[in-house]
Amino acid sequence: MNRLGPSRTTRWVIGILVGAFFAVPLVSTFLFTLRGREGLSLEHWAALFDPASSAAIKPIWTGLGNSLSRS
């Protein structure tokens, strides 16, 4: 083992901090999408597949398709 490297505890602390740095915004964004009019719901996720609102979100699907397609 390299004596100049950080200890096992230090590596764990750094790993947890870096993980939290990325996990907190992702979890917060996901929880925000679950907010409905009366608490937590899946209404925003269900609207993605609702034929009545398909015209409003068509640019999103077009952009997603363009991003995933090869040029």
Buried (B, 14 or more C-beta within 10 A) or exposed (E): EEEEEEEEEEEEEEEEEEEEEEEEEEEEEEEEEEEEEEEEEEBEEEEEEEEEEEEEEEEEEEEEEEEEEEE
